[in-house]
Amino acid sequence: MNNQEPKSRVQRYNFNQGNDQATRQRPKKPRRWWPWILTLLTLAIAVLLVLAINHHNNAASNTAASSSNSSSIAAKDSSASEQSAYERFQDKYEQYNDHGITVTQKQKLQNIINAESNSAVQSREQKLLDQATTKPSASASSSSKKKDSDDDQFSTTHTFSSVADAQNWAQASKNSWLQAGYTTYTITSDGQGNYNLQFVH
């Protein structure tokens, strides 16, 4: 018997072949996208924060500028209003002032000043009124009691329709008659409803 088998029946197996293929063909690891996604999200949040901060700063700046402009406009309006109020008073004063103003006119102007709510305007109006010279009211008549100069208005007797009018005129012209050398005055009734004001040295 021939113990040798035909070569065609012999099959050879290489048991290491599978390990080599496994070594050569390792499975591909999946790509990790999470670090990139987290980085992009972080950048996006940072950009949004920067934009929000800039918007807030711009809004605050615009508000401050608007407030400043409003204050400036209000100050200009206030100044224009003060000037307008003073000019109205000045026009009224000039209507009355004909070589002086009467006691009645001065009292009317004083009432306007007293009603003025703005202290700056009130001060300017009072200064203007204080410069005015006072003259007898239209209802007053005067007659000569002394042979003094006609320019000395306090040397004559002034007639008024009431004691209050006489006193008001005397008080309003006090500085003038004191400078003219008079020290006081008297008010007497003439029995016909009139009151005579006379200044005394």
LINRA-V468525 format. One record per backbone hydrogen bond with DSSP energy under -0.5 kcal/mol. NH is the residue of the N-H (numbers start at 0). CO is the residue of the C=O. E is the energy in kcal/mol with one decimal. If there is no record, write none. Layout:
nh: [NH:NH]
co: [CO:CO]
e: [E:E]
//
This chain:
nh: [2:8:9:10:14:16:19:20:21:22:23:24:25:32:36:37:38:39:40:41:42:43:44:45:46:47:48:49:50:51:52:53:54:55:56:57:58:59:60:61:62:63:64:65:66:67:68:69:70:71:72:73:74:75:76:77:78:79:80:81:82:83:84:85:86:87:88:89:90:91:92:93:94:95:96:97:97:100:102:105:106:107:108:109:110:111:112:113:114:115:115:118:121:122:123:124:125:126:127:128:129:130:130:131:134:139:140:142:144:151:152:154:155:156:157:158:159:165:166:167:168:169:170:171:172:173:176:177:178:179:180:181:182:183:185:187:189:194:195:196:197:197:198:199]
co: [0:5:6:8:12:13:15:16:17:18:19:20:23:30:32:33:34:35:36:37:38:39:40:41:42:43:44:45:46:47:48:49:50:51:52:53:54:55:56:57:58:59:60:61:62:63:64:65:66:67:68:69:70:71:72:73:74:75:76:77:78:79:80:81:82:83:84:85:86:87:88:89:90:91:92:95:99:132:134:101:102:103:104:105:106:107:108:109:110:111:112:116:117:118:119:120:121:122:123:124:125:126:127:128:100:136:158:156:154:148:150:151:152:142:196:140:194:161:162:163:164:165:166:167:168:170:172:173:174:175:177:176:199:199:197:195:193:159:187:157:185:195:153:183]
e: [-0.8:-1.6:-1.1:-0.5:-0.8:-1.1:-2.0:-2.2:-2.2:-2.4:-2.7:-2.9:-0.6:-0.8:-2.4:-2.9:-2.1:-2.5:-2.5:-2.5:-2.4:-2.6:-2.5:-2.3:-2.5:-2.4:-2.3:-2.3:-2.5:-2.4:-2.5:-2.4:-2.4:-2.4:-2.5:-2.6:-2.5:-2.5:-2.4:-2.7:-2.4:-2.4:-2.5:-2.7:-2.6:-2.4:-2.6:-2.6:-2.4:-2.3:-2.7:-2.7:-2.4:-2.2:-2.8:-2.5:-2.4:-2.5:-2.4:-2.4:-2.3:-2.3:-2.3:-2.3:-2.4:-1.9:-1.8:-2.6:-2.3:-1.9:-2.7:-2.4:-1.7:-1.6:-2.2:-1.1:-2.0:-2.7:-0.5:-2.7:-2.4:-2.0:-2.4:-2.4:-2.1:-1.7:-2.1:-2.6:-1.6:-0.7:-1.0:-0.6:-2.6:-2.2:-1.8:-2.6:-2.5:-2.0:-1.9:-2.4:-2.5:-0.8:-0.7:-1.4:-2.3:-1.5:-0.6:-1.2:-0.6:-1.3:-1.3:-1.5:-0.6:-1.8:-2.7:-2.3:-2.9:-1.7:-2.8:-2.7:-2.3:-2.2:-2.6:-2.5:-1.8:-1.1:-2.2:-2.2:-1.9:-1.5:-1.3:-2.5:-2.7:-1.7:-3.0:-2.3:-1.9:-2.9:-3.7:-3.7:-2.6:-0.5:-0.6:-2.8]
//
